[in-house]
Each structure stands twice: as structure tokens, then as C-alpha cells.
Amino acid sequence: MAKDEAQAAKRVTELRDQIRLHDRRYYEEAAPTITDRDYDRLYKELVDLETQFPKLASPDSPTQRVGGKPLQAFAQIQHRVPMLSLDNTYSE
């Protein structure tokens, strides 16, 4: 773990770059180069640093994104049976 904010800032930049690279390889190219476990470790380290050093958090961080671009290879389909369980994903 980084000891001071300058070290943390450098590591945060490295982690964001690595995570974006692995996101692209996984989501856009369907060709991951690290295991899910290794990815989760990188992501957790970034979350921990952004929590420990709130000034380093930013809206463009991978920790602030929701989803990604779907692969062009995935075609949209119509479900023959409605996926009603999706209605249960939100509570009031």
C-alpha cells in the first residue's frame, strides 16, 4: 500500500491504466490476458487507494463506471419467454 499521497497518486494512475487495458481486452476484444482473481486484486487496490486518499478519486475512474460497450459479435435477441426475474432487481 502506498505510504503517502504522491506514491498513491502514481499507483492510482498505474492501476487505472492497467484496469482500462484489461477491460478493453475482456469486454471489447473477448481476449482477457489476466485471471478474474488478478483483475479483482487490481480493482480492490484501486478502490482502497481512492478510499484512503479521497482527493485521488475522480469521475473517470474505472471504479465509477457502470458496464461497458457490448461486443459487436453479440446480436440482440428476443426472448421467447419473458425474463420476469429482471423485474425483481429493484426494491422500493
Biopython code that builds the backbone (N, CA, C, O; Angstrom):
import numpy as np
from Bio.PDB.StructureBuilder import StructureBuilder

atoms = [
    (1, "MET", "N", (0.854, -1.186, 0.000)),
    (1, "MET", "CA", (0.000, 0.000, 0.000)),
    (1, "MET", "C", (0.888, 1.234, 0.000)),
    (1, "MET", "O", (1.933, 1.257, 0.651)),
    (2, "ALA", "N", (0.485, 2.216, -0.703)),
    (2, "ALA", "CA", (1.246, 3.461, -0.795)),
    (2, "ALA", "C", (1.309, 4.146, 0.565)),
    (2, "ALA", "O", (0.343, 4.130, 1.328)),
    (3, "LYS", "N", (2.462, 4.749, 0.856)),
    (3, "LYS", "CA", (2.650, 5.375, 2.159)),
    (3, "LYS", "C", (2.230, 6.837, 2.181)),
    (3, "LYS", "O", (1.769, 7.327, 3.211)),
    (4, "ASP", "N", (2.379, 7.533, 1.080)),
    (4, "ASP", "CA", (1.984, 8.936, 1.055)),
    (4, "ASP", "C", (1.165, 9.226, -0.201)),
    (4, "ASP", "O", (1.039, 8.388, -1.093)),
    (5, "GLU", "N", (0.620, 10.427, -0.240)),
    (5, "GLU", "CA", (-0.292, 10.762, -1.335)),
    (5, "GLU", "C", (0.403, 10.777, -2.694)),
    (5, "GLU", "O", (-0.208, 10.418, -3.701)),
    (6, "ALA", "N", (1.663, 11.185, -2.738)),
    (6, "ALA", "CA", (2.394, 11.210, -4.015)),
    (6, "ALA", "C", (2.576, 9.797, -4.556)),
    (6, "ALA", "O", (2.372, 9.550, -5.744)),
    (7, "GLN", "N", (2.960, 8.874, -3.681)),
    (7, "GLN", "CA", (3.094, 7.469, -4.098)),
    (7, "GLN", "C", (1.740, 6.918, -4.508)),
    (7, "GLN", "O", (1.622, 6.202, -5.502)),
    (8, "ALA", "N", (0.721, 7.259, -3.731)),
    (8, "ALA", "CA", (-0.630, 6.774, -4.019)),
    (8, "ALA", "C", (-1.104, 7.290, -5.372)),
    (8, "ALA", "O", (-1.710, 6.542, -6.139)),
    (9, "ALA", "N", (-0.837, 8.556, -5.676)),
    (9, "ALA", "CA", (-1.263, 9.136, -6.951)),
    (9, "ALA", "C", (-0.614, 8.406, -8.122)),
    (9, "ALA", "O", (-1.264, 8.138, -9.132)),
    (10, "LYS", "N", (0.655, 8.089, -7.983)),
    (10, "LYS", "CA", (1.359, 7.354, -9.038)),
    (10, "LYS", "C", (0.750, 5.965, -9.217)),
    (10, "LYS", "O", (0.510, 5.518, -10.338)),
    (11, "ARG", "N", (0.506, 5.298, -8.102)),
    (11, "ARG", "CA", (-0.052, 3.944, -8.166)),
    (11, "ARG", "C", (-1.477, 3.967, -8.717)),
    (11, "ARG", "O", (-1.853, 3.079, -9.482)),
    (12, "VAL", "N", (-2.269, 4.960, -8.343)),
    (12, "VAL", "CA", (-3.640, 5.084, -8.852)),
    (12, "VAL", "C", (-3.625, 5.217, -10.374)),
    (12, "VAL", "O", (-4.428, 4.587, -11.063)),
    (13, "THR", "N", (-2.721, 6.029, -10.892)),
    (13, "THR", "CA", (-2.603, 6.186, -12.349)),
    (13, "THR", "C", (-2.246, 4.862, -13.009)),
    (13, "THR", "O", (-2.824, 4.493, -14.031)),
    (14, "GLU", "N", (-1.287, 4.147, -12.418)),
    (14, "GLU", "CA", (-0.884, 2.841, -12.961)),
    (14, "GLU", "C", (-2.054, 1.866, -12.953)),
    (14, "GLU", "O", (-2.305, 1.177, -13.941)),
    (15, "LEU", "N", (-2.765, 1.812, -11.834)),
    (15, "LEU", "CA", (-3.887, 0.883, -11.706)),
    (15, "LEU", "C", (-5.000, 1.211, -12.697)),
    (15, "LEU", "O", (-5.558, 0.308, -13.321)),
    (16, "ARG", "N", (-5.323, 2.480, -12.843)),
    (16, "ARG", "CA", (-6.378, 2.872, -13.788)),
    (16, "ARG", "C", (-6.002, 2.475, -15.207)),
    (16, "ARG", "O", (-6.832, 1.966, -15.960)),
    (17, "ASP", "N", (-4.739, 2.711, -15.567)),
    (17, "ASP", "CA", (-4.287, 2.335, -16.910)),
    (17, "ASP", "C", (-4.373, 0.827, -17.115)),
    (17, "ASP", "O", (-4.834, 0.361, -18.157)),
    (18, "GLN", "N", (-3.925, 0.065, -16.114)),
    (18, "GLN", "CA", (-3.965, -1.398, -16.219)),
    (18, "GLN", "C", (-5.400, -1.899, -16.312)),
    (18, "GLN", "O", (-5.713, -2.752, -17.143)),
    (19, "ILE", "N", (-6.262, -1.373, -15.468)),
    (19, "ILE", "CA", (-7.656, -1.823, -15.446)),
    (19, "ILE", "C", (-8.347, -1.491, -16.767)),
    (19, "ILE", "O", (-9.084, -2.319, -17.303)),
    (20, "ARG", "N", (-8.119, -0.300, -17.290)),
    (20, "ARG", "CA", (-8.722, 0.060, -18.587)),
    (20, "ARG", "C", (-8.232, -0.861, -19.699)),
    (20, "ARG", "O", (-9.011, -1.275, -20.558)),
    (21, "LEU", "N", (-6.948, -1.178, -19.679)),
    (21, "LEU", "CA", (-6.388, -2.103, -20.664)),
    (21, "LEU", "C", (-7.074, -3.463, -20.560)),
    (21, "LEU", "O", (-7.486, -4.036, -21.569)),
    (22, "HIS", "N", (-7.192, -3.973, -19.341)),
    (22, "HIS", "CA", (-7.806, -5.288, -19.152)),
    (22, "HIS", "C", (-9.305, -5.261, -19.430)),
    (22, "HIS", "O", (-9.863, -6.254, -19.899)),
    (23, "ASP", "N", (-9.959, -4.145, -19.149)),
    (23, "ASP", "CA", (-11.378, -4.009, -19.512)),
    (23, "ASP", "C", (-11.548, -4.115, -21.025)),
    (23, "ASP", "O", (-12.423, -4.830, -21.513)),
    (24, "ARG", "N", (-10.702, -3.396, -21.760)),
    (24, "ARG", "CA", (-10.791, -3.441, -23.224)),
    (24, "ARG", "C", (-10.543, -4.856, -23.729)),
    (24, "ARG", "O", (-11.279, -5.344, -24.586)),
    (25, "ARG", "N", (-9.528, -5.513, -23.214)),
    (25, "ARG", "CA", (-9.223, -6.871, -23.669)),
    (25, "ARG", "C", (-10.361, -7.832, -23.353)),
    (25, "ARG", "O", (-10.671, -8.717, -24.151)),
    (26, "TYR", "N", (-10.974, -7.662, -22.211)),
    (26, "TYR", "CA", (-12.039, -8.572, -21.783)),
    (26, "TYR", "C", (-13.363, -8.267, -22.482)),
    (26, "TYR", "O", (-13.973, -9.153, -23.081)),
    (27, "TYR", "N", (-13.804, -7.006, -22.401)),
    (27, "TYR", "CA", (-15.140, -6.656, -22.876)),
    (27, "TYR", "C", (-15.226, -6.391, -24.374)),
    (27, "TYR", "O", (-16.219, -6.747, -25.007)),
    (28, "GLU", "N", (-14.203, -5.773, -24.945)),
    (28, "GLU", "CA", (-14.281, -5.382, -26.352)),
    (28, "GLU", "C", (-13.606, -6.372, -27.289)),
    (28, "GLU", "O", (-14.037, -6.550, -28.428)),
    (29, "GLU", "N", (-12.545, -7.017, -26.808)),
    (29, "GLU", "CA", (-11.801, -7.930, -27.672)),
    (29, "GLU", "C", (-12.073, -9.402, -27.368)),
    (29, "GLU", "O", (-11.683, -10.281, -28.136)),
    (30, "ALA", "N", (-12.749, -9.672, -26.234)),
    (30, "ALA", "CA", (-13.005, -11.051, -25.792)),
    (30, "ALA", "C", (-11.716, -11.857, -25.753)),
    (30, "ALA", "O", (-11.680, -13.021, -26.152)),
    (31, "ALA", "N", (-10.651, -11.215, -25.260)),
    (31, "ALA", "CA", (-9.339, -11.858, -25.203)),
    (31, "ALA", "C", (-8.616, -11.449, -23.917)),
    (31, "ALA", "O", (-7.594, -10.765, -23.973)),
    (32, "PRO", "N", (-9.145, -11.866, -22.756)),
    (32, "PRO", "CA", (-8.513, -11.465, -21.496)),
    (32, "PRO", "C", (-7.097, -12.022, -21.373)),
    (32, "PRO", "O", (-6.787, -13.097, -21.887)),
    (33, "THR", "N", (-6.248, -11.266, -20.681)),
    (33, "THR", "CA", (-4.858, -11.692, -20.505)),
    (33, "THR", "C", (-4.491, -11.897, -19.045)),
    (33, "THR", "O", (-3.356, -12.259, -18.736)),
    (34, "ILE", "N", (-5.449, -11.667, -18.134)),
    (34, "ILE", "CA", (-5.223, -11.979, -16.725)),
    (34, "ILE", "C", (-6.454, -12.710, -16.200)),
    (34, "ILE", "O", (-7.522, -12.680, -16.812)),
    (35, "THR", "N", (-6.284, -13.360, -15.066)),
    (35, "THR", "CA", (-7.399, -14.082, -14.457)),
    (35, "THR", "C", (-8.357, -13.092, -13.797)),
    (35, "THR", "O", (-7.994, -11.949, -13.522)),
    (36, "ASP", "N", (-9.569, -13.542, -13.551)),
    (36, "ASP", "CA", (-10.534, -12.711, -12.834)),
    (36, "ASP", "C", (-9.995, -12.353, -11.452)),
    (36, "ASP", "O", (-10.179, -11.231, -10.979)),
    (37, "ARG", "N", (-9.342, -13.293, -10.820)),
    (37, "ARG", "CA", (-8.781, -13.058, -9.486)),
    (37, "ARG", "C", (-7.750, -11.931, -9.518)),
    (37, "ARG", "O", (-7.764, -11.049, -8.659)),
    (38, "ASP", "N", (-6.859, -11.960, -10.507)),
    (38, "ASP", "CA", (-5.843, -10.911, -10.620)),
    (38, "ASP", "C", (-6.485, -9.556, -10.923)),
    (38, "ASP", "O", (-6.066, -8.531, -10.385)),
    (39, "TYR", "N", (-7.494, -9.557, -11.779)),
    (39, "TYR", "CA", (-8.220, -8.319, -12.082)),
    (39, "TYR", "C", (-8.867, -7.779, -10.807)),
    (39, "TYR", "O", (-8.774, -6.586, -10.517)),
    (40, "ASP", "N", (-9.517, -8.651, -10.054)),
    (40, "ASP", "CA", (-10.181, -8.228, -8.820)),
    (40, "ASP", "C", (-9.192, -7.638, -7.824)),
    (40, "ASP", "O", (-9.529, -6.700, -7.101)),
    (41, "ARG", "N", (-7.984, -8.172, -7.777)),
    (41, "ARG", "CA", (-6.949, -7.625, -6.885)),
    (41, "ARG", "C", (-6.565, -6.205, -7.300)),
    (41, "ARG", "O", (-6.448, -5.317, -6.456)),
    (42, "LEU", "N", (-6.372, -5.997, -8.601)),
    (42, "LEU", "CA", (-6.049, -4.654, -9.092)),
    (42, "LEU", "C", (-7.177, -3.682, -8.749)),
    (42, "LEU", "O", (-6.933, -2.579, -8.260)),
    (43, "TYR", "N", (-8.399, -4.102, -9.010)),
    (43, "TYR", "CA", (-9.569, -3.260, -8.776)),
    (43, "TYR", "C", (-9.705, -2.920, -7.292)),
    (43, "TYR", "O", (-9.965, -1.771, -6.936)),
    (44, "LYS", "N", (-9.529, -3.919, -6.430)),
    (44, "LYS", "CA", (-9.640, -3.687, -4.985)),
    (44, "LYS", "C", (-8.558, -2.732, -4.501)),
    (44, "LYS", "O", (-8.818, -1.865, -3.667)),
    (45, "GLU", "N", (-7.348, -2.889, -5.021)),
    (45, "GLU", "CA", (-6.272, -1.976, -4.633)),
    (45, "GLU", "C", (-6.629, -0.540, -5.018)),
    (45, "GLU", "O", (-6.382, 0.387, -4.246)),
    (46, "LEU", "N", (-7.203, -0.352, -6.197)),
    (46, "LEU", "CA", (-7.614, 0.983, -6.627)),
    (46, "LEU", "C", (-8.712, 1.530, -5.722)),
    (46, "LEU", "O", (-8.646, 2.685, -5.301)),
    (47, "VAL", "N", (-9.709, 0.724, -5.420)),
    (47, "VAL", "CA", (-10.786, 1.153, -4.519)),
    (47, "VAL", "C", (-10.207, 1.555, -3.167)),
    (47, "VAL", "O", (-10.576, 2.589, -2.610)),
    (48, "ASP", "N", (-9.301, 0.736, -2.643)),
    (48, "ASP", "CA", (-8.700, 1.024, -1.338)),
    (48, "ASP", "C", (-7.932, 2.347, -1.351)),
    (48, "ASP", "O", (-8.033, 3.135, -0.411)),
    (49, "LEU", "N", (-7.167, 2.587, -2.416)),
    (49, "LEU", "CA", (-6.401, 3.835, -2.503)),
    (49, "LEU", "C", (-7.322, 5.045, -2.641)),
    (49, "LEU", "O", (-7.077, 6.085, -2.029)),
    (50, "GLU", "N", (-8.373, 4.915, -3.437)),
    (50, "GLU", "CA", (-9.308, 6.032, -3.590)),
    (50, "GLU", "C", (-10.071, 6.298, -2.295)),
    (50, "GLU", "O", (-10.488, 7.428, -2.040)),
    (51, "THR", "N", (-10.251, 5.277, -1.493)),
    (51, "THR", "CA", (-10.899, 5.453, -0.194)),
    (51, "THR", "C", (-9.935, 6.097, 0.794)),
    (51, "THR", "O", (-10.310, 7.001, 1.541)),
    (52, "GLN", "N", (-8.704, 5.629, 0.792)),
    (52, "GLN", "CA", (-7.691, 6.149, 1.715)),
    (52, "GLN", "C", (-7.288, 7.586, 1.366)),
    (52, "GLN", "O", (-6.991, 8.388, 2.252)),
    (53, "PHE", "N", (-7.281, 7.901, 0.070)),
    (53, "PHE", "CA", (-6.893, 9.232, -0.402)),
    (53, "PHE", "C", (-8.024, 9.796, -1.272)),
    (53, "PHE", "O", (-7.934, 9.759, -2.499)),
    (54, "PRO", "N", (-9.077, 10.312, -0.650)),
    (54, "PRO", "CA", (-10.261, 10.762, -1.395)),
    (54, "PRO", "C", (-9.972, 11.804, -2.478)),
    (54, "PRO", "O", (-10.709, 11.884, -3.461)),
    (55, "LYS", "N", (-8.920, 12.599, -2.317)),
    (55, "LYS", "CA", (-8.578, 13.601, -3.336)),
    (55, "LYS", "C", (-8.206, 12.946, -4.663)),
    (55, "LYS", "O", (-8.283, 13.582, -5.714)),
    (56, "LEU", "N", (-7.806, 11.683, -4.617)),
    (56, "LEU", "CA", (-7.383, 10.981, -5.827)),
    (56, "LEU", "C", (-8.552, 10.363, -6.590)),
    (56, "LEU", "O", (-8.392, 9.934, -7.733)),
    (57, "ALA", "N", (-9.715, 10.320, -5.966)),
    (57, "ALA", "CA", (-10.896, 9.769, -6.643)),
    (57, "ALA", "C", (-11.328, 10.737, -7.740)),
    (57, "ALA", "O", (-11.240, 11.954, -7.575)),
    (58, "SER", "N", (-11.794, 10.187, -8.856)),
    (58, "SER", "CA", (-12.261, 11.047, -9.946)),
    (58, "SER", "C", (-13.408, 10.367, -10.684)),
    (58, "SER", "O", (-13.518, 9.141, -10.672)),
    (59, "PRO", "N", (-14.260, 11.162, -11.325)),
    (59, "PRO", "CA", (-15.413, 10.596, -12.034)),
    (59, "PRO", "C", (-15.039, 9.665, -13.183)),
    (59, "PRO", "O", (-15.842, 8.819, -13.575)),
    (60, "ASP", "N", (-13.829, 9.811, -13.727)),
    (60, "ASP", "CA", (-13.433, 8.958, -14.852)),
    (60, "ASP", "C", (-12.702, 7.688, -14.418)),
    (60, "ASP", "O", (-12.193, 6.944, -15.256)),
    (61, "SER", "N", (-12.652, 7.444, -13.119)),
    (61, "SER", "CA", (-12.003, 6.235, -12.614)),
    (61, "SER", "C", (-12.809, 4.994, -13.001)),
    (61, "SER", "O", (-14.038, 5.046, -13.055)),
    (62, "PRO", "N", (-12.128, 3.886, -13.269)),
    (62, "PRO", "CA", (-12.852, 2.634, -13.543)),
    (62, "PRO", "C", (-13.773, 2.222, -12.394)),
    (62, "PRO", "O", (-14.718, 1.460, -12.599)),
    (63, "THR", "N", (-13.502, 2.723, -11.191)),
    (63, "THR", "CA", (-14.361, 2.385, -10.058)),
    (63, "THR", "C", (-15.704, 3.105, -10.127)),
    (63, "THR", "O", (-16.621, 2.772, -9.376)),
    (64, "GLN", "N", (-15.830, 4.087, -11.018)),
    (64, "GLN", "CA", (-17.060, 4.870, -11.131)),
    (64, "GLN", "C", (-17.887, 4.511, -12.354)),
    (64, "GLN", "O", (-18.948, 5.096, -12.571)),
    (65, "ARG", "N", (-17.435, 3.582, -13.140)),
    (65, "ARG", "CA", (-18.144, 3.228, -14.371)),
    (65, "ARG", "C", (-19.221, 2.186, -14.097)),
    (65, "ARG", "O", (-19.172, 1.451, -13.111)),
    (66, "VAL", "N", (-20.185, 2.148, -14.994)),
    (66, "VAL", "CA", (-21.232, 1.131, -14.932)),
    (66, "VAL", "C", (-21.281, 0.459, -16.294)),
    (66, "VAL", "O", (-21.709, 1.065, -17.277)),
    (67, "GLY", "N", (-20.849, -0.774, -16.351)),
    (67, "GLY", "CA", (-20.895, -1.527, -17.602)),
    (67, "GLY", "C", (-19.877, -1.059, -18.615)),
    (67, "GLY", "O", (-19.024, -0.221, -18.326)),
    (68, "GLY", "N", (-19.980, -1.608, -19.794)),
    (68, "GLY", "CA", (-19.080, -1.260, -20.879)),
    (68, "GLY", "C", (-19.771, -1.480, -22.203)),
    (68, "GLY", "O", (-20.934, -1.881, -22.256)),
    (69, "LYS", "N", (-19.044, -1.214, -23.270)),
    (69, "LYS", "CA", (-19.613, -1.423, -24.599)),
    (69, "LYS", "C", (-19.757, -2.921, -24.867)),
    (69, "LYS", "O", (-18.828, -3.681, -24.594)),
    (70, "PRO", "N", (-20.898, -3.358, -25.392)),
    (70, "PRO", "CA", (-21.028, -4.771, -25.755)),
    (70, "PRO", "C", (-20.227, -5.069, -27.021)),
    (70, "PRO", "O", (-20.022, -4.193, -27.861)),
    (71, "LEU", "N", (-19.791, -6.282, -27.139)),
    (71, "LEU", "CA", (-19.090, -6.703, -28.348)),
    (71, "LEU", "C", (-20.019, -6.633, -29.544)),
    (71, "LEU", "O", (-21.211, -6.917, -29.425)),
    (72, "GLN", "N", (-19.488, -6.260, -30.685)),
    (72, "GLN", "CA", (-20.273, -6.227, -31.916)),
    (72, "GLN", "C", (-20.754, -7.626, -32.298)),
    (72, "GLN", "O", (-21.760, -7.775, -32.992)),
    (73, "ALA", "N", (-20.030, -8.647, -31.841)),
    (73, "ALA", "CA", (-20.378, -10.027, -32.183)),
    (73, "ALA", "C", (-21.683, -10.477, -31.526)),
    (73, "ALA", "O", (-22.284, -11.462, -31.956)),
    (74, "PHE", "N", (-22.127, -9.762, -30.485)),
    (74, "PHE", "CA", (-23.355, -10.141, -29.810)),
    (74, "PHE", "C", (-24.549, -9.507, -30.509)),
    (74, "PHE", "O", (-24.660, -8.283, -30.584)),
    (75, "ALA", "N", (-25.421, -10.330, -31.009)),
    (75, "ALA", "CA", (-26.634, -9.840, -31.663)),
    (75, "ALA", "C", (-27.745, -9.715, -30.628)),
    (75, "ALA", "O", (-27.781, -10.467, -29.654)),
    (76, "GLN", "N", (-28.644, -8.772, -30.841)),
    (76, "GLN", "CA", (-29.799, -8.663, -29.963)),
    (76, "GLN", "C", (-30.768, -9.785, -30.305)),
    (76, "GLN", "O", (-30.932, -10.162, -31.466)),
    (77, "ILE", "N", (-31.401, -10.305, -29.270)),
    (77, "ILE", "CA", (-32.364, -11.385, -29.481)),
    (77, "ILE", "C", (-33.666, -11.063, -28.766)),
    (77, "ILE", "O", (-33.706, -10.234, -27.857)),
    (78, "GLN", "N", (-34.701, -11.716, -29.181)),
    (78, "GLN", "CA", (-35.984, -11.654, -28.498)),
    (78, "GLN", "C", (-36.108, -12.922, -27.665)),
    (78, "GLN", "O", (-35.931, -14.028, -28.177)),
    (79, "HIS", "N", (-36.410, -12.761, -26.390)),
    (79, "HIS", "CA", (-36.618, -13.929, -25.539)),
    (79, "HIS", "C", (-38.014, -14.483, -25.790)),
    (79, "HIS", "O", (-38.997, -13.743, -25.789)),
    (80, "ARG", "N", (-38.087, -15.773, -26.001)),
    (80, "ARG", "CA", (-39.396, -16.405, -26.222)),
    (80, "ARG", "C", (-40.221, -16.395, -24.953)),
    (80, "ARG", "O", (-41.443, -16.255, -24.985)),
    (81, "VAL", "N", (-39.531, -16.546, -23.836)),
    (81, "VAL", "CA", (-40.181, -16.494, -22.530)),
    (81, "VAL", "C", (-39.693, -15.222, -21.848)),
    (81, "VAL", "O", (-38.485, -15.009, -21.745)),
    (82, "PRO", "N", (-40.601, -14.379, -21.383)),
    (82, "PRO", "CA", (-40.170, -13.143, -20.731)),
    (82, "PRO", "C", (-39.253, -13.427, -19.536)),
    (82, "PRO", "O", (-39.473, -14.376, -18.784)),
    (83, "MET", "N", (-38.240, -12.604, -19.377)),
    (83, "MET", "CA", (-37.303, -12.752, -18.266)),
    (83, "MET", "C", (-37.832, -11.953, -17.079)),
    (83, "MET", "O", (-37.294, -10.901, -16.736)),
    (84, "LEU", "N", (-38.876, -12.459, -16.467)),
    (84, "LEU", "CA", (-39.578, -11.745, -15.408)),
    (84, "LEU", "C", (-38.731, -11.542, -14.163)),
    (84, "LEU", "O", (-38.991, -10.622, -13.388)),
    (85, "SER", "N", (-37.739, -12.369, -13.959)),
    (85, "SER", "CA", (-36.899, -12.212, -12.776)),
    (85, "SER", "C", (-36.193, -10.863, -12.778)),
    (85, "SER", "O", (-35.798, -10.378, -11.717)),
    (86, "LEU", "N", (-36.027, -10.248, -13.942)),
    (86, "LEU", "CA", (-35.391, -8.936, -14.006)),
    (86, "LEU", "C", (-36.234, -7.871, -13.316)),
    (86, "LEU", "O", (-35.707, -6.845, -12.886)),
    (87, "ASP", "N", (-37.529, -8.108, -13.208)),
    (87, "ASP", "CA", (-38.399, -7.165, -12.508)),
    (87, "ASP", "C", (-38.093, -7.114, -11.018)),
    (87, "ASP", "O", (-38.458, -6.152, -10.342)),
    (88, "ASN", "N", (-37.435, -8.130, -10.505)),
    (88, "ASN", "CA", (-37.148, -8.211, -9.076)),
    (88, "ASN", "C", (-35.805, -7.595, -8.705)),
    (88, "ASN", "O", (-35.356, -7.755, -7.570)),
    (89, "THR", "N", (-35.166, -6.909, -9.609)),
    (89, "THR", "CA", (-33.830, -6.398, -9.319)),
    (89, "THR", "C", (-33.836, -5.103, -8.524)),
    (89, "THR", "O", (-32.791, -4.682, -8.029)),
    (90, "TYR", "N", (-34.980, -4.471, -8.394)),
    (90, "TYR", "CA", (-35.045, -3.208, -7.670)),
    (90, "TYR", "C", (-36.055, -3.308, -6.542)),
    (90, "TYR", "O", (-37.115, -3.917, -6.689)),
    (91, "SER", "N", (-35.712, -2.704, -5.419)),
    (91, "SER", "CA", (-36.672, -2.653, -4.320)),
    (91, "SER", "C", (-37.078, -1.200, -4.109)),
    (91, "SER", "O", (-36.346, -0.277, -4.466)),
    (92, "GLU", "N", (-38.234, -1.017, -3.534)),
    (92, "GLU", "CA", (-38.735, 0.355, -3.331)),
    (92, "GLU", "C", (-38.390, 0.856, -1.962)),
    (92, "GLU", "O", (-38.730, 1.987, -1.615)),
]
sb = StructureBuilder()
sb.init_structure("model")
sb.init_model(0)
sb.init_chain("A")
sb.init_seg("    ")
for serial, (resi, resn, name, xyz) in enumerate(atoms, 1):
    if name == "N":
        sb.init_residue(resn, " ", resi, " ")
    sb.init_atom(name, np.array(xyz, "f"), 0.0, 1.0, " ", f" {name:<3s}", serial, name[0])
structure = sb.get_structure()
